[in-house]
């Protein structure tokens, strides 16, 4: 295994303190190691045999974050809160604190959306550990981010345990339709370890909740998109055919689209070792110990969701997906394929004629070697994920990489790149390095997301430590292109205070996997990000971008 793999495994296990999280966090071993992988019994003889088999065979990364603070984490946060100086809700600059609960529990990972019927309405949703277990909270502003509310999303309930509420939520997703209805998506699941009876349950479920009144509040009952059992006993049979991960959500708001109002929910299905040798989920079929991108959609508010369908075609080591809808109402999915790791291929799949059709070639290939920091330990594989926006039929996907398309030197630390894709032909027109600091200056740029305004300007948001000579503190940067994503001469830190991302979560275990950048029909760009500026906790801050 690579050092990056072992770091991810160690961080996840330390944070959760549970051996079974290896199922969700372990990366595959090298090809030589795979040749000596143990054979599996069906069903597995015990839990450990299942964990070992997953660790040895899966290629694409399981990187669902741990759902609970590590042992001692709560006490560490309380001590930090007592030691910290009070911080006002609004800083002396233009940043505004989004989270309103006034406690040090971490908030990490940001999804947000703008109401197209009222561009001043901005909703931000985030992972929130205020209940110790990870949960979804959303925050509504009706004044372009000057003030915020504080609300919780409904939790999931597990049909395999008598509809008892799931123990955690993770991976927020947000969208609006053209009528001002909001949609909230998340993965929910269980992290139940019964040492007395030797029972374990880590079922996963994809949920959606519809929001009303321009995002002000959300449904009291979740809509279940997909659910997969993963449970058994420590020393007996353990059944875990499939594991779900990383859902996001997109709604078609194009006024002339025949699919206007359609909401798409999409995520990764990791197939483990079902008795049949394949995982069947709706119409999707994924071979054992492989992974695929699947999607389900609804034609409008209150309408049923379709059975999950396979998006990624014959690419079966995939994870990290993002969907955009072009001006004609056609949906395009971008996703990463790890088959040829360390080279990652990003593909585009288009929904046409009721089927998903993958592009003839990858839109871009790249190498990502992780963040080479001695000061940070948080998982950062999400930096490989595409964060996309669209203008007309041109899509823009941002990601971090050390080298792109095999051209030039491999940079010591990752930069942010933007691939521009003509969605009608399914091919890239160009790839540009976004951050304009010197090449190979050993600065880190990660968790990038792109958005495009109605005027065609392209913005990319990302974390960047170029302003700290010690490479410890970061700022959230936004870069602007007025030439279709070819150059980014204008880029600034929108944070008015740098911060150390490693101090907000105990043992530096987690800083999220993404921070979405969004723009509204008025062309205003909105940024929100996790921030540890108070020196004791991880909160969410925001700013409208004025350049």
MARZA-496157 format. One line per 2 residues: number of its first residue (from 0); their letters; for each residue x, y, z of C-alpha. Coordinates in steps of 0.05 Angstrom, whole numbers, plus 5000, padded with zeros to 4 digits. Example, Ala and Ser with C-alpha at 12.3 -4.5 7.8 and 13.67 -1.06 7.14 Angstrom:
2
0> as> 5246,4910,5156; 5273,4979,5143
end
This chain:
547
0> xx> 5000,5000,5000; 5021,5072,4989
2> xx> 5035,5118,5047; 4973,5157,5028
4> xx> 4931,5094,5036; 4959,5077,5104
6> xx> 4950,5148,5128; 4877,5147,5107
8> xx> 4866,5080,5142; 4901,5101,5207
10> xx> 4864,5167,5211; 4796,5135,5200
12> xx> 4808,5079,5251; 4835,5126,5303
14> xx> 4777,5174,5294; 4722,5122,5298
16> xx> 4757,5074,5345; 4722,5015,5312
18> xx> 4755,4960,5273; 4699,4952,5223
20> xx> 4711,5022,5194; 4767,4988,5156
22> xx> 4711,4963,5110; 4695,5035,5093
24> xx> 4764,5067,5093; 4815,5017,5068
26> xx> 4843,5025,4998; 4864,4967,4956
28> xx> 4933,4938,4959; 4980,4935,4900
30> xx> 4971,4887,4842; 5022,4839,4871
32> xx> 4986,4839,4938; 4920,4826,4903
34> xx> 4948,4762,4873; 4954,4733,4943
36> xx> 4887,4757,4969; 4851,4705,5012
38> xx> 4792,4669,4983; 4725,4684,5015
40> xx> 4674,4637,5045; 4601,4650,5027
42> xx> 4577,4670,5077; 4640,4695,5110
44> xx> 4664,4654,5169; 4668,4715,5213
46> xx> 4674,4790,5213; 4750,4791,5209
48> xx> 4750,4748,5146; 4703,4798,5113
50> xx> 4746,4858,5133; 4810,4824,5108
52> xx> 4777,4807,5041; 4753,4878,5031
54> xx> 4821,4907,5049; 4857,4863,4999
56> xx> 4810,4868,4939; 4777,4936,4933
58> xx> 4812,4985,4886; 4771,5049,4890
60> xx> 4777,5083,4957; 4724,5075,5011
62> xx> 4728,5144,5042; 4663,5154,5080
64> xx> 4683,5194,5141; 4676,5167,5211
66> xx> 4609,5181,5242; 4630,5195,5313
68> xx> 4684,5234,5349; 4743,5191,5373
70> xx> 4751,5171,5445; 4771,5232,5485
72> xx> 4748,5279,5429; 4690,5308,5467
74> xx> 4732,5325,5527; 4786,5355,5483
76> xx> 4735,5400,5450; 4707,5423,5517
78> xx> 4776,5441,5542; 4789,5479,5478
80> xx> 4725,5517,5486; 4743,5538,5557
82> xx> 4812,5560,5534; 4789,5598,5472
84> xx> 4775,5672,5471; 4704,5692,5450
86> xx> 4697,5706,5376; 4642,5752,5349
88> xx> 4593,5722,5300; 4614,5771,5245
90> xx> 4688,5785,5238; 4719,5854,5227
92> xx> 4722,5839,5153; 4667,5814,5107
94> xx> 4664,5741,5129; 4601,5720,5164
96> xx> 4595,5661,5212; 4541,5613,5186
98> xx> 4534,5564,5243; 4493,5589,5301
100> xx> 4496,5537,5356; 4552,5571,5396
102> xx> 4591,5508,5414; 4658,5479,5392
104> xx> 4632,5415,5359; 4663,5410,5289
106> xx> 4625,5428,5226; 4659,5401,5164
108> xx> 4641,5394,5090; 4596,5444,5057
110> xx> 4540,5439,5006; 4501,5501,4986
112> xx> 4451,5526,4935; 4418,5591,4913
114> xx> 4343,5598,4903; 4334,5616,4829
116> xx> 4268,5651,4845; 4299,5696,4898
118> xx> 4375,5701,4890; 4383,5731,4959
120> xx> 4361,5664,4988; 4422,5622,5002
122> xx> 4421,5555,5038; 4484,5522,5068
124> xx> 4484,5450,5093; 4540,5416,5130
126> xx> 4564,5356,5170; 4555,5375,5243
128> xx> 4581,5337,5304; 4542,5375,5357
130> xx> 4507,5310,5375; 4573,5272,5377
132> xx> 4550,5228,5320; 4552,5264,5253
134> xx> 4486,5296,5232; 4461,5343,5178
136> xx> 4444,5415,5194; 4423,5469,5145
138> xx> 4425,5544,5150; 4382,5593,5111
140> xx> 4397,5666,5093; 4346,5711,5059
142> xx> 4393,5771,5056; 4452,5746,5014
144> xx> 4488,5716,5074; 4484,5773,5124
146> xx> 4444,5731,5175; 4432,5657,5182
148> xx> 4383,5608,5214; 4399,5540,5245
150> xx> 4359,5477,5230; 4368,5402,5228
152> xx> 4352,5355,5171; 4308,5295,5187
154> xx> 4347,5231,5200; 4340,5165,5165
156> xx> 4309,5101,5194; 4334,5032,5180
158> xx> 4283,4982,5151; 4328,4925,5172
160> xx> 4323,4943,5246; 4248,4957,5251
162> xx> 4256,5029,5225; 4296,5050,5286
164> xx> 4330,5117,5270; 4399,5111,5238
166> xx> 4457,5133,5281; 4492,5181,5233
168> xx> 4486,5224,5171; 4542,5248,5126
170> xx> 4559,5279,5058; 4510,5338,5050
172> xx> 4478,5355,4983; 4433,5414,4964
174> xx> 4394,5438,4904; 4335,5483,4885
176> xx> 4284,5476,4830; 4257,5534,4789
178> xx> 4196,5540,4835; 4237,5554,4897
180> xx> 4233,5484,4927; 4297,5460,4959
182> xx> 4322,5388,4962; 4370,5360,5015
184> xx> 4408,5295,5005; 4453,5255,5051
186> xx> 4478,5186,5067; 4451,5158,5132
188> xx> 4468,5094,5166; 4485,5055,5229
190> xx> 4547,5048,5269; 4522,4997,5319
192> xx> 4572,4954,5356; 4540,4908,5408
194> xx> 4599,4877,5445; 4553,4840,5494
196> xx> 4516,4801,5441; 4571,4803,5388
198> xx> 4528,4840,5337; 4549,4893,5288
200> xx> 4507,4937,5241; 4536,4987,5191
202> xx> 4478,4991,5142; 4480,5049,5092
204> xx> 4422,5088,5063; 4413,5147,5014
206> xx> 4359,5196,5035; 4328,5260,5007
208> xx> 4284,5310,5042; 4245,5363,5005
210> xx> 4249,5435,5030; 4193,5486,5027
212> xx> 4183,5561,5030; 4246,5576,4991
214> xx> 4288,5529,5034; 4264,5557,5100
216> xx> 4244,5489,5127; 4246,5416,5105
218> xx> 4201,5355,5105; 4193,5316,5170
220> xx> 4198,5250,5132; 4257,5229,5089
222> xx> 4249,5198,5020; 4291,5135,5017
224> xx> 4329,5130,4951; 4370,5067,4966
226> xx> 4387,5024,5026; 4438,4967,5033
228> xx> 4444,4921,5094; 4513,4908,5124
230> xx> 4508,4870,5190; 4522,4805,5226
232> xx> 4558,4775,5285; 4630,4779,5307
234> xx> 4643,4705,5302; 4588,4682,5256
236> xx> 4561,4700,5188; 4569,4773,5167
238> xx> 4529,4797,5107; 4549,4861,5072
240> xx> 4534,4855,4997; 4542,4929,4982
242> xx> 4561,4995,5014; 4536,5063,4991
244> xx> 4578,5127,4993; 4583,5200,4973
246> xx> 4514,5222,4949; 4503,5290,4917
248> xx> 4441,5322,4885; 4425,5366,4825
250> xx> 4359,5395,4800; 4345,5417,4728
252> xx> 4326,5491,4730; 4330,5507,4656
254> xx> 4264,5541,4638; 4262,5512,4567
256> xx> 4283,5442,4587; 4234,5384,4577
258> xx> 4263,5357,4642; 4254,5422,4682
260> xx> 4243,5404,4755; 4277,5336,4751
262> xx> 4320,5321,4812; 4379,5273,4805
264> xx> 4411,5238,4865; 4476,5202,4850
266> xx> 4527,5163,4891; 4577,5106,4893
268> xx> 4559,5033,4904; 4616,4989,4929
270> xx> 4600,4916,4915; 4631,4870,4967
272> xx> 4621,4795,4961; 4548,4776,4950
274> xx> 4530,4703,4943; 4511,4714,4870
276> xx> 4579,4744,4853; 4548,4811,4831
278> xx> 4511,4867,4865; 4444,4884,4833
280> xx> 4415,4951,4853; 4354,4972,4812
282> xx> 4378,4963,4740; 4451,4971,4760
284> xx> 4497,4910,4762; 4566,4917,4793
286> xx> 4616,4858,4798; 4640,4836,4866
288> xx> 4695,4878,4897; 4685,4932,4846
290> xx> 4649,4999,4849; 4603,5038,4804
292> xx> 4567,5105,4801; 4492,5098,4805
294> xx> 4436,5149,4798; 4362,5157,4814
296> xx> 4317,5214,4794; 4248,5244,4805
298> xx> 4208,5286,4755; 4185,5336,4806
300> xx> 4163,5352,4878; 4128,5293,4909
302> xx> 4141,5247,4850; 4173,5178,4860
304> xx> 4246,5166,4847; 4267,5116,4793
306> xx> 4303,5052,4809; 4379,5063,4814
308> xx> 4414,5058,4746; 4487,5049,4730
310> xx> 4521,5112,4705; 4594,5091,4698
312> xx> 4586,5036,4645; 4643,4986,4645
314> xx> 4686,5028,4691; 4683,4989,4756
316> xx> 4734,5023,4801; 4698,5089,4806
318> xx> 4681,5139,4860; 4668,5215,4867
320> xx> 4614,5240,4820; 4583,5308,4803
322> xx> 4525,5322,4755; 4509,5383,4714
324> xx> 4450,5397,4668; 4463,5434,4602
326> xx> 4418,5487,4570; 4377,5435,4533
328> xx> 4361,5397,4596; 4410,5339,4584
330> xx> 4445,5312,4647; 4520,5298,4646
332> xx> 4556,5262,4702; 4631,5269,4715
334> xx> 4666,5215,4757; 4735,5188,4774
336> xx> 4760,5118,4755; 4818,5087,4795
338> xx> 4830,5026,4751; 4898,5051,4729
340> xx> 4919,5080,4796; 4961,5122,4808
342> xx> 4933,5152,4744; 4861,5174,4755
344> xx> 4816,5179,4694; 4757,5228,4696
346> xx> 4699,5207,4651; 4635,5240,4629
348> xx> 4570,5201,4623; 4508,5230,4589
350> xx> 4435,5212,4602; 4405,5202,4533
352> xx> 4347,5161,4509; 4334,5137,4580
354> xx> 4405,5109,4588; 4472,5132,4612
356> xx> 4525,5132,4558; 4599,5141,4577
358> xx> 4645,5184,4535; 4691,5149,4486
360> xx> 4753,5174,4524; 4767,5204,4592
362> xx> 4759,5279,4592; 4824,5285,4632
364> xx> 4875,5239,4665; 4916,5260,4725
366> xx> 4959,5239,4784; 4943,5260,4854
368> xx> 4994,5244,4908; 4959,5276,4968
370> xx> 4979,5334,5013; 5052,5328,5033
372> xx> 5044,5365,5098; 5079,5349,5164
374> xx> 5027,5390,5201; 4962,5360,5175
376> xx> 4934,5290,5182; 4863,5297,5156
378> xx> 4840,5254,5099; 4844,5291,5032
380> xx> 4826,5240,4978; 4765,5283,4964
382> xx> 4811,5332,4929; 4811,5284,4870
384> xx> 4737,5292,4861; 4707,5334,4805
386> xx> 4671,5397,4829; 4633,5422,4768
388> xx> 4592,5479,4740; 4562,5492,4671
390> xx> 4546,5549,4623; 4505,5531,4562
392> xx> 4534,5465,4538; 4604,5477,4567
394> xx> 4620,5443,4633; 4677,5464,4679
396> xx> 4704,5413,4730; 4756,5432,4782
398> xx> 4802,5381,4817; 4870,5376,4850
400> xx> 4929,5341,4816; 5004,5336,4817
402> xx> 5006,5323,4741; 4954,5327,4686
404> xx> 4951,5285,4623; 5023,5261,4634
406> xx> 5051,5329,4613; 5108,5363,4649
408> xx> 5140,5348,4716; 5102,5317,4774
410> xx> 5092,5375,4822; 5114,5362,4894
412> xx> 5047,5388,4921; 4980,5390,4886
414> xx> 4953,5448,4846; 4881,5461,4826
416> xx> 4864,5448,4753; 4802,5462,4712
418> xx> 4781,5418,4654; 4733,5451,4604
420> xx> 4688,5401,4569; 4643,5408,4508
422> xx> 4586,5365,4532; 4557,5356,4462
424> xx> 4619,5318,4438; 4641,5291,4506
426> xx> 4712,5316,4502; 4756,5368,4536
428> xx> 4773,5431,4499; 4829,5450,4547
430> xx> 4857,5441,4617; 4884,5500,4658
432> xx> 4923,5507,4722; 4881,5552,4766
434> xx> 4925,5576,4823; 4976,5626,4797
436> xx> 5031,5619,4849; 5097,5591,4823
438> xx> 5096,5520,4797; 5126,5470,4846
440> xx> 5131,5520,4903; 5108,5465,4952
442> xx> 5044,5500,4969; 4979,5459,4974
444> xx> 4914,5473,4937; 4855,5427,4951
446> xx> 4780,5416,4955; 4765,5455,4892
448> xx> 4696,5471,4863; 4676,5508,4799
450> xx> 4615,5550,4782; 4596,5591,4722
452> xx> 4554,5655,4721; 4500,5672,4669
454> xx> 4550,5719,4637; 4598,5661,4625
456> xx> 4650,5679,4678; 4680,5619,4711
458> xx> 4698,5618,4785; 4737,5565,4824
460> xx> 4741,5561,4900; 4795,5522,4938
462> xx> 4837,5520,5001; 4908,5547,4993
464> xx> 4966,5556,5041; 5009,5602,4997
466> xx> 5002,5660,5046; 5036,5623,5104
468> xx> 5112,5615,5099; 5106,5556,5147
470> xx> 5053,5521,5105; 5009,5510,5166
472> xx> 4951,5559,5157; 4905,5562,5098
474> xx> 4858,5612,5065; 4797,5599,5022
476> xx> 4813,5627,4954; 4768,5643,4896
478> xx> 4795,5651,4825; 4759,5684,4766
480> xx> 4764,5671,4691; 4733,5715,4638
482> xx> 4759,5674,4579; 4722,5609,4588
484> xx> 4768,5578,4640; 4833,5586,4602
486> xx> 4866,5635,4650; 4852,5659,4720
488> xx> 4888,5726,4728; 4842,5749,4784
490> xx> 4845,5708,4848; 4842,5728,4920
492> xx> 4834,5699,4989; 4763,5712,5011
494> xx> 4778,5693,5082; 4796,5754,5123
496> xx> 4836,5711,5172; 4881,5651,5157
498> xx> 4871,5589,5200; 4901,5521,5215
500> xx> 4854,5467,5188; 4884,5415,5234
502> xx> 4859,5442,5301; 4784,5439,5291
504> xx> 4775,5363,5296; 4808,5320,5350
506> xx> 4874,5290,5327; 4867,5327,5261
508> xx> 4822,5270,5237; 4775,5306,5189
510> xx> 4767,5371,5150; 4712,5348,5103
512> xx> 4718,5327,5031; 4691,5387,4994
514> xx> 4666,5459,4999; 4618,5477,4943
516> xx> 4621,5544,4907; 4555,5568,4878
518> xx> 4527,5626,4838; 4457,5651,4827
520> xx> 4417,5677,4767; 4439,5748,4785
522> xx> 4512,5728,4774; 4532,5735,4847
524> xx> 4581,5682,4871; 4574,5654,4942
526> xx> 4629,5619,4982; 4622,5579,5046
528> xx> 4677,5539,5080; 4697,5504,5145
530> xx> 4741,5550,5187; 4781,5543,5252
532> xx> 4800,5616,5262; 4780,5617,5336
534> xx> 4836,5567,5350; 4790,5517,5384
536> xx> 4734,5494,5339; 4712,5484,5267
538> xx> 4655,5529,5245; 4627,5550,5177
540> xx> 4640,5619,5149; 4614,5652,5086
542> xx> 4622,5711,5040; 4592,5736,4975
544> xx> 4647,5746,4923; 4651,5817,4897
546> x> 4702,5811,4841
end
